[in-house]
Amino acid sequence: EVQLVESGGGLVQAGESLRLSCVVSGFSFDDYVIAWFRQAPGKQREGVSYLGGDDGDTYYVDSVQGRFTISSDNSQNTVYLQMSGLKPEDTAVYYCAATLRLGTPLHTIAATYTFKYWGQGTQVTVSS
């Protein structure tokens, strides 16, 4: 059974940092792309950071580029999202998700793929 379990959310002030964790199980890391999505109240869910499990390749959307870092500890089956310089507009429920990569470039996955497996989400609130 595929499972993704997020943790690490919380309430921080603008400019502070937070690290989210996603423990994955039930599939081989190397075959998948793991991504972090977020959904703010009243807004559509958006993908923000992507990681290729096979090669460690990363992709970020413009709004988080330079502030967020996605990484993994394959020995622990864990993907992290280090968030720095947080802004109130980063407030959202953050989800990790997984989909088969099949050799597809990350920017293509970000633009076109529907992710199959999802965690339950963790709330991040940034106060001004």
C-alpha positions as CSV (number, residue, x, y, z in Angstrom):
1,E,0.0,0.0,0.0
2,V,1.4,3.4,-1.0
3,Q,1.5,5.9,1.8
4,L,2.8,9.5,2.1
5,V,2.7,11.1,5.6
6,E,3.6,14.8,6.0
7,S,4.7,16.5,9.1
8,G,6.4,19.7,10.2
9,G,3.8,22.4,9.6
10,G,3.1,25.1,12.0
11,L,2.7,28.8,12.7
12,V,5.7,31.1,12.0
13,Q,6.3,34.8,11.4
14,A,7.2,36.3,8.1
15,G,10.8,35.8,7.2
16,E,11.2,32.7,9.3
17,S,11.9,29.2,8.2
18,L,10.2,25.8,8.4
19,R,11.0,22.3,7.2
20,L,8.3,19.9,6.1
21,S,8.9,16.1,6.0
22,C,7.2,13.5,3.9
23,V,7.7,9.8,4.7
24,V,6.9,7.6,1.8
25,S,6.3,3.8,1.7
26,G,4.9,1.2,-0.6
27,F,6.9,2.1,-3.7
28,S,10.4,2.4,-5.0
29,F,11.8,5.9,-4.6
30,D,13.8,5.5,-7.8
31,D,10.8,5.1,-10.1
32,Y,8.9,8.2,-8.9
33,V,8.7,11.9,-8.8
34,I,7.9,13.3,-5.4
35,A,6.4,16.8,-5.2
36,W,5.1,19.3,-2.8
37,F,1.8,21.0,-3.5
38,R,-0.1,23.6,-1.6
39,Q,-3.6,24.9,-1.4
40,A,-4.6,28.2,0.2
41,P,-8.1,28.9,1.2
42,G,-10.2,29.8,-1.8
43,K,-7.4,29.0,-4.3
44,Q,-6.6,26.1,-6.5
45,R,-4.0,23.6,-5.5
46,E,-0.6,24.3,-7.0
47,G,2.6,22.4,-7.3
48,V,5.6,24.2,-5.9
49,S,8.6,21.8,-5.8
50,Y,9.4,18.6,-7.6
51,L,12.1,15.9,-7.0
52,G,13.2,13.1,-9.3
53,G,13.7,10.0,-7.1
54,D,16.1,8.5,-9.6
55,D,18.5,11.3,-10.2
56,G,17.8,13.9,-7.5
57,D,16.8,16.5,-10.2
58,T,14.7,19.3,-8.9
59,Y,12.2,21.8,-10.2
60,Y,10.6,24.8,-8.6
61,V,7.9,27.2,-9.6
62,D,8.9,30.9,-9.8
63,S,7.1,31.9,-6.6
64,V,9.3,29.8,-4.4
65,Q,12.5,29.6,-6.4
66,G,15.4,30.6,-4.2
67,R,13.4,30.3,-1.0
68,F,12.4,26.6,-1.0
69,T,14.6,23.6,-1.3
70,I,13.4,20.1,-1.9
71,S,15.6,17.2,-0.9
72,S,15.5,13.6,0.1
73,D,17.1,11.0,2.4
74,N,16.6,7.9,0.4
75,S,17.8,5.7,3.2
76,Q,14.9,7.1,5.3
77,N,12.4,7.2,2.4
78,T,11.8,10.8,3.3
79,V,11.4,13.9,1.2
80,Y,11.9,17.3,2.8
81,L,10.8,20.8,1.9
82,Q,13.0,23.5,3.5
83,M,11.2,26.8,3.4
84,S,13.0,30.0,4.1
85,G,12.0,33.6,3.9
86,L,8.4,32.7,4.4
87,K,5.7,35.1,3.4
88,P,2.1,35.4,4.4
89,E,1.1,34.3,0.9
90,D,2.9,31.0,1.6
91,T,0.1,30.2,4.0
92,A,-1.6,27.0,2.8
93,V,-2.1,23.3,3.5
94,Y,1.0,21.6,2.0
95,Y,0.7,18.1,0.5
96,C,3.3,15.7,-0.8
97,A,2.4,13.6,-3.7
98,A,4.0,11.0,-5.9
99,T,3.7,9.8,-9.5
100,L,5.7,7.5,-11.8
101,R,8.4,9.4,-13.7
102,L,9.0,7.1,-16.7
103,G,11.8,9.3,-17.9
104,T,9.7,12.5,-18.2
105,P,11.4,15.8,-17.5
106,L,10.3,17.5,-14.3
107,H,9.1,20.7,-16.0
108,T,6.8,18.5,-18.2
109,I,5.5,16.7,-15.2
110,A,4.8,19.9,-13.4
111,A,2.9,21.3,-16.3
112,T,0.9,18.2,-17.4
113,Y,0.8,15.4,-14.9
114,T,-1.9,14.4,-12.5
115,F,-0.4,12.9,-9.4
116,K,-1.8,9.6,-8.2
117,Y,-0.7,9.3,-4.6
118,W,-1.2,12.0,-1.9
119,G,-0.6,12.6,1.7
120,Q,-3.1,14.1,4.1
121,G,-1.5,17.5,4.2
122,T,0.1,19.7,6.9
123,Q,-0.9,23.3,7.6
124,V,1.6,26.1,7.3
125,T,0.6,29.5,8.5
126,V,2.8,32.6,8.1
127,S,1.8,35.7,10.1
128,S,2.8,39.2,9.0
